[in-house]
C-alpha cells in the first residue's frame, strides 16, 4: 500500500510547488491584481483536489485491506474449528490408524492455505510425530519411543539442543491448539499468557479423555 501511495504523495507535493513557482513568476511581471487572485484561487483549488484525491485513495485502500483481513480471519477461524473437531474424533483412543492419518494429511493441506509459517511448521511437526509414533499422547509412548523422540529432536536441532526430557519435545494437542490461537492474531486472545493458558487447558482435557 505504501508503494502505491508514494506517487500520489509526490504529486501532491509537486503540484503546489509548481503552481507556486508559476504564481511567483507571473507576479514579478506586475500582473493586474485580479489575475493574481485568479492564480491564487487556482492554486488553492488544485491543492484541495489533490489532497482530497490522496485521502480518498488511502481510505479506499485501507477499507479493502481491512475487508481482506476480516475475510482471512473468518476463514482461519472456520478452518481451525473444523480441525479441532477432527482432532477430537481422532483422539478418542489416542492411537493413529491409517484412515485417521489420511484425515490429518488432508487437514494439513487445507490449513496450509490460510495459516502462516508458525502454524505450518507446527502442523508439519505434529503430523510427522503422529506418523512416527502412531499416537497423539505422550503418556502412550513406550520408553524406547521416548528415547527415540529425544534423539529425533537432537537430530533436528543439532548438538546445541539443550532439552533433556523427552516430554518437552512432544508436540501435544494443546501445544498445537496454542499455535492456532496465536496465529489468529487477535490481541485479546493471542497474548503469551492466553496462549499458554489454552495449551494447559486443552492438554488437561485431552489427558482426561485419554485416561477414560
C-alpha positions, -999 to +999 in steps of 0.1 A: +000+000+000+029+024+008+045+019-026+012+027-043+007+058-023+042+072-029+034+086-064+003+104-051+022+119-022+049+131-047+022+145-069+005+164-041+039+180-031+050+187-067+018+204-080+016+231-053+053+238-057+050+241-094+019+263-092+035+285-065+066+290-087+044+298-116+024+322-095+056+340-083+070+343-118+038+360-131+036+381-100+070+395-108+057+406-142+033+430-124+001+413-135-032+430-126-045+422-090-074+402-103-051+380-123-031+372-091-063+365-073-073+340-100-039+323-098-042+321-060-077+306-063-064+281-089-035+271-067-059+266-037-083+246-058-057+223-072-042+217-038-076+209-024-084+184-052-051+167-050-052+163-012-088+150-014-079+125-041-050+112-019-072+109+012-099+091-008-074+067-023-059+060+011-093+054+027-103+031-001-071+011+002-075+009+039-111-004+036-100-030+011-072-042+033-095-043+063-121-063+044-094-088+033-081-091+068-116-098+082-122-124+055-089-142+062-096-142+099-130-157+095-117-183+071-089-192+095-113-194+124-136-217+104-107-239+094-093-241+129-126-250+144-131-278+118-095-291+125-102-291+163-133-312+157-114-336+136-086-339+163-112-347+189-126-375+168-091-389+161-080-386+198-107-408+212-083-437+218-051-417+212-039-441+185-034-431+149-050-455+124-044-454+087-076-436+079-070-411+107-036-404+093-051-396+059-075-372+077-046-354+093-028-352+060-059-337+043-063-311+071-026-302+069-030-293+033-062-274+039-047-254+068-016-245+047-039-224+025-047-199+053-021-203+080+012-186+085+047-201+089+042-207+126+012-230+122+026-247+091+057-257+110+037-268+140+013-289+117+043-304+100+060-314+133+027-327+147+020-349+116+055-363+114+054-371+151+019-388+148+031-408+118+064-418+136+048-429+169+012-436+159-002-418+189-013-383+200-004-386+236+030-387+253+017-410+280+011-437+254+048-437+243+070-466+253+104-460+269+120-468+236+098-443+218+106-416+243+143-421+238+138-421+201+118-388+204+147-371+222+172-384+197+150-373+168+149-337+182+186-337+188+190-347+152+166-319+140+182-292+161+218-302+163+241-308+192+231-274+207+197-288+216+195-284+253+163-302+262+170-334+281+134-345+289+115-362+261+081-349+273+094-313+265+099-324+229+065-338+223+040-317+204+008-322+223-026-313+211-027-284+235+006-271+221-008-273+185-040-255+195-019-228+211-001-222+178-035-219+161-047-195+187-016-173+184-019-173+146-053-158+147-035-126+157-063-110+179-046-091+207-074-100+232-068-138+228-033-143+214-011-129+241+016-153+256-004-157+288-036-166+269-018-190+245-001-208+274-033-210+293-051-225+263-023-251+259-026-263+295-064-263+294-066-284+263-039-308+274-057-313+307-090-320+290-074-344+265-054-362+292-087-370+310-100-382+276-070-405+272-073-419+307-110-426+303 
